[in-house]
Amino acid sequence: MSRVLVAMSGGVDSSVAAALLLDEGHSVVGATMKLWGGRSDSGCCSVADVEDARRVAQQLGIDHHVFNFTSDFDTHVVGPYVSAHAAGRTPNPCVECNRHLKFDRFLVRARQLGFDAVATGHHARVERRAGPDRWSLARGADRAKDQSYVLSMLGQPQLERVLLPVGELTKAEVRDRAVALGLRTAAKPDSQDVCFILATDGGRSTFLGDRIPLRPGRVVDVDGNLLGSVDAVELVTVGQRRGLSEGGGEKRYALSVDTLTGTVVAGTESDLLTTSLCLTDETWTHAPLDPGTAVDVQTSAHGDPLAAVYEGGGRLTLRRPTRRVAPGQTIALYAADEVLGAAIAR
Amino acid sequence: MLGAMVAYLDHAATTPMRPEAVAAMLPFLTEHFGNPSGSHAVARRAKAALEDARDLVASCLGCRPGEVVFTGGGTEADNLAVSGSLARRVGGRAVCSAIEHHAVLHSVLSSAGGATFGVTADGIVDLDALSAVLSSDVSVVSVMLANNEVGTIQPLASVVEVVRRLAPGAVVHTDAVQAFPWVDVAPSASVADLVAVSAHKFGGPKGVGALVVRGSASVAPILHGGGQEQDRRSGTHNLAGIVGMAAAMSATVASRAVEVDRVRGLRDRLADGLLSAVPGAVETGVRSAKIAGNCHVLVPGVESEALLFLLDEAGVCASAGSACASGALEPSHVLSAMGVAPDLARGVLRLSLGPASTDDDVDLALKVVPEAVARLRSS
């Protein structure tokens, strides 16, 4: 039996995670992180979600606490999200929240309070293999709900203290379990979008427009010829088609975004294809990969794995040409179902 | 009632019910169910109990019975004082100290032209800052009698003197919710036009309070309906609650002088013990200017949330100040107004004692708090 602190977002997965840990005989306490101080209509931040988590904890007969991590969230997630957009990159705030909040701030707090481990409701699996440093991270049993991508930056210091109990279940099994326990979160919809951005309030453009100047930009072709304009160059993502194909003709995609000069280079789908990915901020679940290692890469939360070779020196070569990845996006590296590491696309 | 090893040191949040209050309430939760607003025998009996309670409350608060408006708690009393005063005069503004309870602070700041004025580093209102925000268009000034977080007692008489001089048309409201268990409110608040109290802070039930509206003031209702309380607060009376409040109030007044001395001794032992056993701990404010039940310290290098978690686990019920709707601790506006550095303000610990507090409670806190701080600092 261990003392486990469960991060309860108020959703069905973390509710059931707490219930499963109790069944396994652990001593369980729930905690909800208050992450976003502003208005919110989804995800992990609203008062209603905290209430759901608290009620589930009461139903399960465990203690529940609220940790106010709003200033850390602002520093490590919202601030970098905004400045990345200002620089023309497209970050993944959920990955940064996991990196800095759930699996750092929360993990440290749990250790301070005497817990042996933390648990979350992520659909992924942490497994112990033989030998030293052999905590491995693998895809969840429900491939369609697998969340190993947003956990791919975890290393041994985190993995050895993390339990992911619902990773062994399908989402349907999780919901069945919640129904059987009579939990009020049983039918709660999955959270989808960035939790601190209000879909009902103009979404990303309003959120960013309130924080950084959004400037019109020129759209040019690969030779520098003017093709048109965009209202806000900070909102253009590499790979985006919308708003770039005015005047008919062949479909055009954003190939690169330069916010300093206010320029979007647009081209055809074949211009967008590449076999080379440049990486920064590499992290490894075990040890750094040897150059020449064959890997599968996943470049978005629910993207298909792509066969590639890790070249070392911050480079990956894809076996087949694929659309280029927006700078700032997380790239997760796998061997079959096991996560090997992660990096940020340059 | 609580487990053997629990020290309840959060009396500023709420207090256990006094047996006198429970006994007084029971008949009104059972056989005496009448609505005081009716005219038949059952109603008349209820009305008599209501007015008996009003007489008792008036005598404890030093006002005439007709000046007592029963409300649904301290927050409503504060809202009625601020919003009800503003509504009496077109174009009037409300001002309050920067360390008011949110019931006053948010009422003032959500009104047109609402403004706050500052306090000293010791948590006492700054009369020069008050003077600077006063003008002839101010219609209500609100300054609490004692602060709910740091426990500082405010110089109400001096505040009133400044207001009468610089904004003669303004009424003065005082939130006496935290002061009542410790301060003889009748003389202390006699200079204020409006005085708010809340029953559950002195051994009465939750959800009932009162606003004194002296003849020098008048408030427009914020709840409309049957015109109860001389049209100042509509809604069927919470008679059991009102009777319970009156009984708790009367019992508090009768034992206050003795309790203040006894609890002050406990508090001093607690505060001195913490200051010597917790390296770096500092006490906020000046102890002689605080209510007897308040022990408020800042612990460098520790986060309140983590500290409260460990104290709770070890059987000490404490607090750090105010929480938001989700239950998360919020940075304290009181400490911020006192100019406490944000880093130091993260390690807030408020231990608030009451008439039920004992030496055992202090002993447990003096054992548990230093251990918890040491553990957090070492990890």
Chai-1 contact restraints between the chains, C-beta under 6 A:
chainA,res_idxA,chainB,res_idxB,connection_type,confidence,min_distance_angstrom,max_distance_angstrom,comment,restraint_id
A,K34,B,S326,contact,1.0,0.0,6.0,A-B,restraint_1
A,K34,B,A328,contact,1.0,0.0,6.0,A-B,restraint_2
A,V47,B,A325,contact,1.0,0.0,6.0,A-B,restraint_3
A,V47,B,S326,contact,1.0,0.0,6.0,A-B,restraint_4
A,V50,B,S326,contact,1.0,0.0,6.0,A-B,restraint_5
A,V66,B,S326,contact,1.0,0.0,6.0,A-B,restraint_6
A,V66,B,G327,contact,1.0,0.0,6.0,A-B,restraint_7
A,V66,B,A328,contact,1.0,0.0,6.0,A-B,restraint_8
A,F67,B,E305,contact,1.0,0.0,6.0,A-B,restraint_9
A,N68,B,A328,contact,1.0,0.0,6.0,A-B,restraint_10
A,N68,B,L329,contact,1.0,0.0,6.0,A-B,restraint_11
A,Q112,B,A306,contact,1.0,0.0,6.0,A-B,restraint_12
A,Q112,B,L376,contact,1.0,0.0,6.0,A-B,restraint_13
A,Q112,B,S379,contact,1.0,0.0,6.0,A-B,restraint_14
A,L113,B,F309,contact,1.0,0.0,6.0,A-B,restraint_15
